[in-house]
Amino acid sequence: MKGYPEPVVSGGVAKVRDTIISFDDIRLDRVLGSGANGFVFGGEDLLLKRRVAVKIWPPRLDRPGKDRAIQALAEAQKLAQLKSDNIVTIYRAGWLDTSWIYIVMEYVDAVPLTDEVRAEYGGAGGFALRCGFWSNVYFGLDAAEREGVYHGDLHGGNVLVRPFHAKIIDFGTSALAGKSHSLRRHARMVNEFAKWLLPELTEYIAPLDIRKLSQPKFATFLVGEWVDTCRDLQTLEKEISALNEKDLAWRLTRLAKNYSTNLADLNGPIAMWLGNSGVSR
């Protein structure tokens, strides 16, 4: 966070600037990360004997006067309603003696899906695994959106991954769900995340123009359709030489039926891909 030095953890407690963070039932032992809104520590729940993560929201020094406690509490309350294997689980929340909000959440033994980690799953061999990560993120976003919670800050640092699984963390702007600018930010970042995670997709059809969406709350669904369409086109490209004209027509008809909705028509992009590929209907 701007204006704060890196927190120090020692003897089961943390020090953030000149403030001591301690719990009777949690022994803090490391700094897991930090961002624009707060710090996350790792520790052990001494009563339940399990690893936990603890997030705190110190005041934003670059935005004095803003009531961070209300925003943080609203975020914690929203996240507590979400139940998905693809979203980190919230155990409890409370107030520190400093009047800062904290939440205790599931500890995930994984790493952020940063540029470096994504590169480890790069190349043709890693495409299927990255599509699996996307599917995890999609199901997590869908579960949140059904409760009216929109991420608004989706990037590689807010997705934790281990082999064959991903979890979303830190719904940084969930307290603003329902506002037009929040929905549009959410829509744009979901689209950008998919392009970043799966750059191969743009080799098949261009992503939808999120800026023109009349209903940005459906952005995750539409980006999912784009990903699925491109993935099917990639499979078709590999098999096209073995298909006769009748089989090819059937496959293309099925594609058009599956991925044309009232919100977006992908027949045009599919037809463009066919033309670029030198294939006719």
Secondary structure, DSSP 8 states (H G I E B T S, - for coil): -TT----EEETTEEEETTEEE--SSEEEEEEEEE-SS-EEEEEEETTTTEEEEEEE----TTSTT--HHHHHHHHHHHHHT---TTB--EEEEEE-TTS-EEEEEE----EE--HHHHHHT-HHHHHHHHHHHHHHHHHHHHHHHHTT---S--SGGGEEEETTEEEE---TTGGGTTSHHHHHHHHHHHHHHHHHH-GGGGGTS----GGG-S-GGGHHHHHHHHHHHHHHHHHHHHHGGG--HHHHHHHHHHHHHHHB-SS-B-HHHHHHHHHHHT---
